[in-house]
Structure formats: C-alpha cells, structure tokens
Amino acid sequence: MEKNEVLEKSRKENRGGDERDAQITAKAWRLAAAVGIMLCGITSSVYAIVYDKPTPYILSNTMIWLGMVATVYTVRAVRLKTKSDIVFAVIMGAMFVVFTVLFAMSFRK
C-alpha cells in the first residue's frame, strides 16, 4: 500500500470519531451516574435527618447534575488532555463547589 492509500483508509475508519475517545467518554458517564446517585442519596438523607423535611430540590439537583458533568470532563481531561475538557472540568467543578456551598447554607435557619 502506498502512503496515500493508508492515510485514506485511516480517515475512513476514523470518520465516526476516535474509538478511544468514545470509550473514555462512556466510562466517564458511567462513573458520573454513580457519583450522581450517591450524591442524591447523601444530600437527601442528610437534609431529611437534620430538618425532618424534604431537601430543597433545586439546589441539590443542580449540585448533583454539576457533580456528574464535572466528573465526566475531569475524566476526559485526565485521559485525553485536551484544553476544552480541562476548561470545562474547571468551570463545572467550580460551579459544583458553588452549588454545594449554597446547598450547605440552606441548612442554616
């Protein structure tokens, strides 16, 4: 095979995206889902124990969602080392911290 034939074959094979990238993203979302479920259970349980009433769902649900998304982009950033994933991991991580603080502050009377 000539160089151009090999390159063309490679382009055709990778047209659907990088397989490694897809596998890492899928694994990251599975981990994020597990983190989200744990955060849901922990936050709801703690709030219910402390206040004997349901959790303020907007703060906790947003916090949980941001935790999941931050997990995905953190895994992608660590494995793929792309600038966009690093930026999104930092932004989503910071937003997760902000909503976690807001959620914690909702415990104050």
Phi and psi in degrees as a GROMACS rama.xvg file:
@    title "Ramachandran Plot"
@    xaxis  label "Phi"
@    yaxis  label "Psi"
@TYPE xy
-84.9927  165.338  GLU-2
-57.3098  -44.7949  LYS-3
-65.5694  -35.9561  ASN-4
-65.6048  -42.7455  GLU-5
-63.177  -43.9689  VAL-6
-63.1048  -42.6607  LEU-7
-63.9583  -42.0618  GLU-8
-63.4437  -41.407  LYS-9
-64.0639  -41.6336  SER-10
-61.4143  -42.9913  ARG-11
-64.1827  -41.1923  LYS-12
-66.6466  -34.5592  GLU-13
-95.4429  10.4334  ASN-14
-61.4823  -34.7118  ARG-15
-80.3067  -1.00989  GLY-16
113.402  165.814  GLY-17
-75.1317  125.316  ASP-18
-61.9049  -41.1355  GLU-19
-61.4119  -43.4711  ARG-20
-60.043  -45.4623  ASP-21
-63.8858  -40.7918  ALA-22
-65.5961  -41.883  GLN-23
-65.2234  -42.5288  ILE-24
-63.6566  -43.1433  THR-25
-62.1407  -43.9077  ALA-26
-64.7098  -39.0233  LYS-27
-63.6217  -42.0274  ALA-28
-67.4953  -35.1252  TRP-29
-63.8906  -43.6027  ARG-30
-64.4395  -41.3983  LEU-31
-62.4412  -40.2665  ALA-32
-62.8385  -41.8871  ALA-33
-64.1499  -42.6049  ALA-34
-62.4044  -43.1208  VAL-35
-61.9191  -43.4075  GLY-36
-63.6606  -43.5851  ILE-37
-63.0394  -43.9252  MET-38
-62.9425  -40.2989  LEU-39
-57.9604  -51.3335  CYS-40
-63.2574  -44.7793  GLY-41
-64.9587  -50.5968  ILE-42
-65.3523  -42.7705  THR-43
-64.9807  -42.6411  SER-44
-65.363  -46.993  SER-45
-61.4463  -47.0243  VAL-46
-63.7178  -42.7641  TYR-47
-63.1379  -37.8717  ALA-48
-67.9944  -45.5748  ILE-49
-69.0839  -44.6223  VAL-50
-109.077  -3.43504  TYR-51
53.3606  37.4272  ASP-52
-154.197  165.366  LYS-53
-64.0326  158.449  PRO-54
-70.4017  150.431  THR-55
-68.9394  97.1246  PRO-56
-60.8537  -31.5932  TYR-57
-65.4589  -47.0856  ILE-58
-66.7398  -46.8894  LEU-59
-67.7134  -41.4869  SER-60
-66.5315  -39.3171  ASN-61
-65.8536  -42.2827  THR-62
-59.9799  -43.7881  MET-63
-65.5772  -45.5362  ILE-64
-61.1062  -45.0541  TRP-65
-63.9435  -36.2462  LEU-66
-62.0793  -39.9309  GLY-67
-67.2979  -47.1667  MET-68
-65.3897  -41.1698  VAL-69
-61.4222  -37.0599  ALA-70
-62.7717  -45.3468  THR-71
-59.9022  -50.8427  VAL-72
-69.5356  -29.5627  TYR-73
-66.9443  -45.1874  THR-74
-61.8157  -45.1163  VAL-75
-63.014  -41.322  ARG-76
-64.0418  -41.6034  ALA-77
-68.0107  -41.8334  VAL-78
-82.7863  -42.2574  ARG-79
-95.5189  -23.3484  LEU-80
56.1381  41.6551  LYS-81
-95.1678  146.359  THR-82
-60.1899  -43.0358  LYS-83
-63.1882  -40.546  SER-84
-67.0781  -37.8839  ASP-85
-64.33  -44.8951  ILE-86
-61.8079  -48.3452  VAL-87
-64.3217  -36.5506  PHE-88
-62.3447  -42.6348  ALA-89
-66.9798  -46.1368  VAL-90
-63.5104  -49.4766  ILE-91
-67.1114  -35.6851  MET-92
-63.9278  -42.4135  GLY-93
-64.757  -42.8935  ALA-94
-65.0659  -36.4132  MET-95
-60.6796  -44.0359  PHE-96
-62.4104  -43.2762  VAL-97
-60.3602  -48.019  VAL-98
-70.198  -28.8621  PHE-99
-66.1569  -41.9115  THR-100
-64.3285  -44.3812  VAL-101
-61.1243  -40.6784  LEU-102
-63.2298  -45.61  PHE-103
-61.7874  -38.0387  ALA-104
-67.5747  -23.8496  MET-105
-69.2508  -11.7065  SER-106
-75.2455  -20.7671  PHE-107
-70.8356  144.892  ARG-108
